[in-house]
């Protein structure tokens, strides 16, 4: 037993040793771009008034007899959206990679684009201008920088997730490398701001230095501010900057502080607001208080007040809000500034007082001279610090003076000062409070609330194009351009003239910037209607411009195609609302559109003849109605085959009064083929007989009508085949075979019942087994769009007896379509058919779609986006229409219908060939059989993009050529040997070219080396394109002097020795099953050599197992396997080095077996 276990272990060990090292390892790659921004959805009643402001109506008041709207506006110092007022800022970090394998961290959609590789940070503003820094901190003689961060939630603000990068560095203050405190670095990404934080958990016991190594391109919106530091209580530490640009915090600053200490170098991108502390210190209080300039610090924490330790410190705080959303006509009745408390170090209370120095002071963004106290005056509102709350908002109500300072046309800028600073009272200890700044983020940043009364003016409405137009209904849409100061009610007026005459009901609760719509019913087909959108508030009402739409005509009805000799007679009833009827025909299938196939007719009549037909050819006709240049959405169809003189038509009817040996037969003469009289007969047979076995003739000539005859002498319980035959001067006409079964057991009798559950694309059809014929029957249904039942049969179900009701569900049907069906029953005695029945599937409701904002906008292309809002219960076609006008009056370009879209699905289409710097209009369209719906008009403007067709190729061992299509005024190119340069800074790559050309050559490179090139576009105004272009090239290998002297002949590549030859089945091409192995390898996209290698190993294992089973000797099993291995190597199925491994592993097992281990 032990030896058998050893043998099995040997086989698996050998297989693992030889196979596992060769298995490939796959890993997911990070994505190559961040997700697009999401559209904000405000709470009901609120309106976005800009990136950082929103408002809502809170009531009404009456002033001097006039009703006015009472509105509250909240203006934050943190923007919620981008400048468009719709797209939410995405504060998360994402790990990205490119095709060179390079990885980096990048922020989501924001007012800037930040990228991080190891410890290096690069940031581009909205115009592509660049700033970089790579911080190094020195604590206790140890420097910390670089390293790979991880993405974590915000360490300061619980409102943010995955917005922070975290580095964990070494420790300081321990003994012999043990214990101590860990240096931690954070990089926080919030709306409009990126902030770096270094945390020191304990006293470093020495001075700390921070070198930012920042670089900033000219005109860069953001900038690295003066570095700030503060303790856990909000107390600021003094930071100095030496002549080398290095920030220094002396060791004495760390004494008697609350830990951890936060060191904050900050990069801000000014958005809608700004704030920050400005301060000064001196041994003389009056000098510190009256200094002309101060130190401005941007940090997450700011201070207000004054205090004294060794020097005197005076701290003032600036807040600025964009109050332009407050209308000029507003009467401000209340306002307050909200600041979130962080700490209160006061041993003497004071008033936090609001002052102003507008229009100049403080500057936006602030400058050092904003400190001078004489630039500010007044008392706009106060808060006494005895009621100052930490960890919640503190409200400073503005008095009438403060409310008078609010600037309705721009920024309201305030300086918050201590009343003791204003009075010049010298501090003896601590008398300051700390608050959270804009950099702390949402739910903590300063904000301003303004309540105002707004005169209610007459609103303005816009009439939008109608959509979802059908024969009897349409969807009208409007837009509230201005609500006049309060929510409005909206409606539509419509009619066949500009007098309108019909109105929809008022819909309330709409405000500026909102669309509204309503479906109207009961319209007349093929009719042009006028309509206007209306908006009304308490001040009056307004109507948009008149627009028109035309309803669709109904399709023609009673359409028929009657064949003749070389002609087809077409007749119909004109569709309701139609001006003309349009008829097209095709062979093989029906025309699909009113322009498909051959035109037959376009006129006002109700009949025509198609004389251009060939006898014996089947023609498919389809007819549409036309009104106001609009075709009906549905159509009618018929097909026929013209022919010459006819033999006529006879129908075999079901036999009746069937007995054991006799039955009555019946037929109808339906068409005598132009003859005055015809002769009719019945033909019948059973078993292996033929139609000539029995012919029963009805005496005399007959005409159109119903005829019967009885037959006898039939075998019992037998299936009798019977058909009618008619003879005229032209020839014979035959009816269908309608069999019956005599006496005893018989074929079942089936009845087709009405369909139920008829929907858009599905229905349930029913039947009844009226008589099972004495034997249980199998039942199924035949169905189709004609009585030919061309769509096939449902799956059969068995075991049906008399009274049974078989049924079948049909799915995947077409909407608004007539379907025929019948039940079929069969037993051992025969088959029978129920009568034909039919149903018509429902018509879908016209769908609707939303036009979403365009994305991936470039110089000559854009990605258009839509969402299907409602689908009418069926799959829909979607497309876009676009132009430079937005009129949609025939000038627009259609992208083409794409099938298969349902509710909530999105669709995107890239359009190209656009012109740079041009505004384009586009709208979504969605259609089904119920009509076509159009989304609202949306615009985008093309922007210049990265260079196009950028490519690089090596021309020698030291030279690479580069070529591109210029997109801006100049092109900037850099390269790196470690992957694509992450940005344009010197630290990210080497400059190749910067200029207006479209070609350059780079020489002096290293032979046999891969170079990664990245290109940027620049244009006048110091604007950089969004995005880059990449190319890669590998220089040619160096050529030796000896190689240069050789003839220009391609050398034969060296083949590997047999020791390391690639496994192959090339020597086994004649072996049975060779092609099966090769096909198997191809189907799984595996190298065929790998499959042959595995087969060889399985053969070795099998032979070893057989040898062991026959001998029970490990040594015999190993020897047999070795011979098989040698054979496999000889035919190329595995390299020779496998034998060496086999000898070592096999020898080991023989040794173990011999020793009895």
C-alpha positions, 0 to 999 in steps of 0.5 A: 500500500505504501508503494502504491501511494509513493507511485501516485505521489511520484506521478503528481509530483513529476507533473507539478514540477514540469507543468506549473512553472509554465502556467501563465499568470493573469492580472487585472489592469487598472482602467485608463481613465476616470469615470465621467461626472454625474449630474446633480439632482437637487431636492424638490423646490431648490434651484441651482444658482451657480456652482456654490449657490442654491435657493428656494422659495420659503413663502410670500409677503406683501409690500406696499400692497404688492405680493412678493416672493420670499427666497432663501439662498445658501452660498457655500465657500465650497462649490458643489458642481463644475462651472456648468452648474450641473455636473457634480464634482467627483472627489475620489482618487482612481488608480489608472494605467496606460499601455506602457504598463505605467500606473498613477493615481488621478482625481475624478472630475474637478476644477483641476486634474491631479496625478500622483506617482510615488511621492510626486504630485502634478496638477493641471488647471482647467486650461492645462497649465501645470504645477508640480511638487515633491515634498520631502520632510526632515524629522530628527535628521531623517528625511521622508518622501516618495513611496507608493500611497494607498487610497483611504477615506478622508481623515478629517471629514467623514463626508468624503470617501476615497478622496485621500492618498495616504503614505506611511513612512518611518518612525522617529523618537524611538530607541534603537529603531524600536517604538517612536511615532510614525510620520504620515502624509495625506493628500486630500482632494475636495471640491476645487482644492487639493491639500497636503497634510503631514502628521507628527504624532509626538514632539520630534525633539528637533527642528522640522524642515519641509522642502516642496520643490514646487514648479508652476507654469505662468498664469497657473490658476492654482498656487502652492500657498505659504505652509501652515502648521497647527496643533490638535487644538487649532494653535498655529505654529510659526513657520519660516522660509529660509533663503533656499525656499525651505520651510522651517519649524523650530524645535521650540514651536513643538513645546507645550502643544496638543498632538498630533501636529498637522503641517499643511502645504496647500494648492488651491484652485480658486472657484466661487469663494475663498477664505483664509487667516492672515496674521502677524506677530511681534514682541511689541503688540502695537507693531504686530497689530498695525503692521502693513502686511501679514502672513497669509495661510491657507489651511484646514484650520484658521484663527480669529483673535489675539494672544501672547506667549513670548510674542504677540500674535494678532489673527484675522480671518477673511471670508468671501462669497459669490453673492451675484446670484442674489438678484438686483431687485431683491430686498434683503431682509436677513443674512448670516455668516456661518462658521464651524467651530474647532477650538476655543483657547480664550481666557478672555471673551470677545466679539467676533466682529464682521468688517468690510473694506470693499470694493478692494479689500481683501483681495481675491485671492488675498495678498499680504497687504490685506492685513492692514487694519485701517483698510476695514471698518464698520460693524456688520454683525457680532458673535460673543465667544462665550456662546462660541460652539466647537464642533458645530456651526456658529451663526453671525447674524448680519445687521442692517449695516452688514446686509447693506454690504452684500454685493449683488453683482459679484463677491461679498468680502468680509474680514472677521476680527476680534473686538479687542483687536479693533479696540487695541486692547493688549492681550495678556494670554489666549483670547482666540478661537479656531474655525474650520476653513474652506479646505476642510470641505463640505458640511464644515466650510464657511457659508452664507445665507441670505433671505430676500424678498423678490418682486414677482414678475411675469414669467417667460416660457419657451415652446419646445418642438413637439415629439411623439407625434402619432395619428391621434396624439402628440407630446408637447414640451415647454421650458420655463426660461424665467419663473419671475420670482416664484414657482409657476404653473404651466400648460399648453394651448393648441388647435388647427389655427393660431386661435388654438381653442383647446387648453391643457390643465395647469400643472403647478410647481415649476421653476426657472430652468425646468422642462415640462410636457404633456401628451394630448389625445383626440387629434385628427389624423393628417392635420397640422396643429399650432401650439404654444407653451404658457407659464403663469404666476401671481404676476401674470402669464406668458406664452412662448412662440407658436410652433406647429406639428402635423399628425400622421395619417392613418394607413389605407384599409381594405387593400387588395391585390387581384391577379389577372393575365399580365396585370394586377388590380389594386384597390383600397380605401383611402386612410383617414387624414391622408392626402395621397396613397403611396404604393410600392412593390417588390418580389421576394419580400415586402418593401420595408419603407415608402422608398423601398422597392418599385413605385406603383402609385402616388395619388388621391384615388382608390384603385389602380392597375399594375400592368408591368408584371410577369405571369407566374411571379409573386408580387408583394405590395405595400401601401402607405398614406401621405399627408403634409409630406409625412407618411403613415406609421403603419401600412397595409399589405397584400401579395398575389401571382398573376397568371394566364387562363386558369384551370380554376379552383376547387376546395375539398371539404371535410367528409361527413357522416363517416361510418365504418364502410361509407362516408359523404364527401363534399367540395366547392367550386370556387373558380371555373377558370373562365369556363361556363361549366366544369366537371367535378369528381372525387379521388380517394385511396387508402394504404399504399394506393394512389389517386387513380385507385378510386374516382367518383364522378358527379354526373353532368356539368356544374357551376360555382357551388357546393356539391356532395356524393356518398361513397361506400365499400371502404375498409373499416378503421382506415385512413382514407385520403380524399381530394376534389378534382375539377376539369375544364377546357384548360385542364385539371384543378385539384383540391387539398387532401382532406383525409378521414378515418372510417369507423372504429377509432378515428382522427380527433376533431379539433376546435380553434378557440379565441386567443387571450392575453394579447399584448404587444409581442405575445399572446396565448392561443387556445383550442378544444379536443371536441372528439378524441376519436377514441384515442388520446391525441397530440395537439399543437398549433400552426400560426403565421401572418397568413393562412399559410401559417408560415411561422411554423408550429408550437411544440406538441403536447400529448395525452389530450382527450375529449373536452381537453383544452390545449393552449400555447403561449406565443412570444417575440411577435411583431406589434400591431400585426394580424396573426392567423392560427389553428389548432391541430390534433393527431392520434393513431387514427389520423390528423385533423385541423381546427378552423382558422382564427386570428388576433391582432397584437397591441400597438406600442405607446410612442417612446421618449428619450433624454438627450444627455450631455456630449462627452469626449469632445475634441477638435473634430469629434464628440461622443453623443449620449442619450437615455431611453426614458420610456420604451412603450413596452417594446424594443426601440430604434435610437439615433441622434440628429445634429447640426449647427443651428438646432432648428431641426427643419431639414438641415440636421444630420441623422446618425442612423437608426440602431435597433434593440434599445429598451427603457433606461438603456443608454446609447452613445455615438461618436460623430467626426468631421466637426470644425474646431471652436464651433457650437453644435446642437444635437438631440436624441430620437427613439422610435417604435411602431407607436411613433417617434420621440425626440429629446430636448436640444443640447449643445456642445462646442468643439475644443482643440485636442491632443495632436492627431496621428502621432507616431514614432519610428526608429531609423537607426540605432541612435535616431527616432523620427516623430510625426503628427498632425498639429491641433493647436498653435504649437506641439510639446513633446517629451520622452522617457525610457520608463514609461510615458511621461505623466506630465510636462515637467522636467522631472517627468521626462526629457523635452524633445520638441516645442514648436509649430511644426509637424515633424522632428527627428531625435538623435543621440539615443541609446541603441536597442532601447525603447523610448516612450513619447507623449505629446501635448497641444498648446494654443494662444492664451496659454491654453493646453489641450485636454488629453495627450497623444502617445507613441513608442519606438525602439531604436535598432540594435548596434551594428558591429564593424564585422556586421557592416562588412558582411553582405546584405543577407538575412542571416538564418536564425539560430535554432535552440538545442534539443535541450531547450527546444520548443515542444511540438507535434511536427514529427507526428503528422501521420499519427491518428488524431494529430489534427484533433490535437491541433484543432483543440489547441486552436479552439482554446488559443493555446500553443499546440506544443503545450498540448503535445507536452501535456499529452507526452506527460500523460503517456509517461504517467500511464505507462508508469502506472501500467508497469507498476500494476504489472510488477508492483516494483517502483523501479520498473515503473520509473524505468518504463516511464523513462523509456516513454519520456525518451520516446516523447523527447525523440519525436519533439513532444518535450525538450531533453531537460525534462529527462534530467528532471525525471532522473532526479525525481524518479531516482529519489522515489526509487531510493525512498522505496528501497529504504522502505521509507 
